[in-house]
Amino acid sequence: MMAYRVIIPRPVRKQLDKLPRGIRIRLLQRIALLKENPRPLGAVKLKGYEYEYRIRVGSYRVRYEVREPENVVLLLHCKHRKDAYRN
């Protein structure tokens, strides 16, 4: 299986930059694992979205889209659980 390319758009980078250092490091470690497996154990496919998934990292949620033909994982949000589902 080919490795996926993880894209972190500028707004998501800003969300990560605002987080406490320890949490940011844990999130980035989990995000890096998406390169090998974009649907790891515990990933949930979001209802109402064809390609969106989310993973939990403590109280934080990483929402992302898997674009299969291009082998791309596009991050959409890295937010605290209470804010993750508001657009």
Rosetta blueprint (number, residue, H / E / L):
1 M L
2 M L
3 A L
4 Y L
5 R E
6 V E
7 I E
8 I L
9 P L
10 R H
11 P H
12 V H
13 R H
14 K H
15 Q H
16 L H
17 D H
18 K H
19 L L
20 P L
21 R H
22 G H
23 I H
24 R H
25 I H
26 R H
27 L H
28 L H
29 Q H
30 R H
31 I H
32 A H
33 L H
34 L L
35 K L
36 E L
37 N L
38 P L
39 R L
40 P L
41 L L
42 G L
43 A L
44 V E
45 K E
46 L L
47 K L
48 G L
49 Y L
50 E L
51 Y L
52 E E
53 Y E
54 R E
55 I E
56 R E
57 V E
58 G L
59 S L
60 Y E
61 R E
62 V E
63 R E
64 Y E
65 E E
66 V E
67 R E
68 E L
69 P L
70 E L
71 N L
72 V E
73 V E
74 L E
75 L E
76 L E
77 H E
78 C E
79 K E
80 H E
81 R L
82 K L
83 D L
84 A L
85 Y L
86 R L
87 N L
